């Protein structure tokens, strides 16, 4: 998998204030961004899991812990799919 590095500047005391290591903070940024982009329907659940660095199951569990629906299907979508199957 090809990767791209993006650098952001942060105040030097942020990690101290959060009581996190750099690795923990990077994981927090990646998972938070992945959840947000998934919720906004900018990324599929698979791509969001990939961005987060978690397995799909771990990412779905994280979504559940944060009260973010795993599926974006509406009731109308389900009924329309059922009609198509008949």
C-alpha positions in Angstrom: 0.0 0.0 0.0 1.3 3.4 -0.9 1.2 6.0 1.8 1.6 9.7 1.9 2.8 11.7 4.8 1.1 14.9 5.8 2.6 17.1 8.5 0.7 19.5 10.8 2.2 21.9 13.3 1.0 21.7 16.8 1.8 23.6 20.0 4.6 21.8 21.7 2.7 21.2 24.9 -0.3 19.5 23.3 1.0 15.9 23.9 1.7 16.9 27.5 -1.7 18.4 28.0 -3.3 15.2 26.6 -1.0 12.9 28.5 -0.4 11.0 25.3 2.6 9.7 23.4 3.1 10.8 19.8 1.9 7.4 18.6 -1.2 7.5 20.7 -2.0 11.0 19.4 -1.5 9.9 15.8 -3.9 7.0 16.3 -6.4 9.4 17.8 -6.2 11.8 14.9 -6.5 9.0 12.3 -9.4 7.2 14.0 -11.3 10.5 14.7 -10.8 11.6 11.1 -11.9 8.2 9.7 -15.0 8.2 11.8 -15.9 11.8 10.8 -15.3 11.1 7.1 -17.4 7.9 7.3 -20.2 9.7 9.1 -20.2 12.5 6.4 -20.3 9.7 3.8 -17.1 10.9 2.3 -15.5 7.4 2.8 -16.9 3.9 2.7 -16.6 1.9 5.9 -13.8 -0.1 4.3 -11.8 3.0 3.3 -12.4 4.6 6.7 -11.2 1.5 8.5 -8.1 1.5 6.3 -7.5 5.2 7.1 -7.8 4.5 10.8 -5.3 1.7 10.7 -7.8 -0.7 12.3 -9.4 -3.9 11.0 -12.9 -3.5 9.7 -14.2 -5.3 12.8 -12.3 -3.0 15.1 -13.4 0.0 13.2 -17.1 -1.1 13.3 -16.7 -1.6 17.1 -15.3 1.9 17.4 -18.2 3.3 15.4 -20.6 1.5 17.7 -18.9 2.8 20.8 -19.3 6.3 19.4 -23.0 5.9 18.5 -22.3 6.1 14.8 -24.4 3.8 12.7 -22.5 1.0 10.8 -25.0 1.2 7.9 -26.3 4.3 6.2 -29.3 2.5 4.7 -32.6 4.0 5.2 -35.8 2.1 5.7 -36.8 3.1 2.2 -33.6 1.7 0.8 -34.4 -1.7 2.4 -37.9 -1.7 1.1 -36.7 -0.7 -2.4 -34.2 -3.5 -2.4 -36.8 -6.0 -1.3 -39.1 -4.9 -4.2 -36.2 -5.5 -6.6 -35.6 -9.0 -5.3 -39.2 -10.0 -6.0 
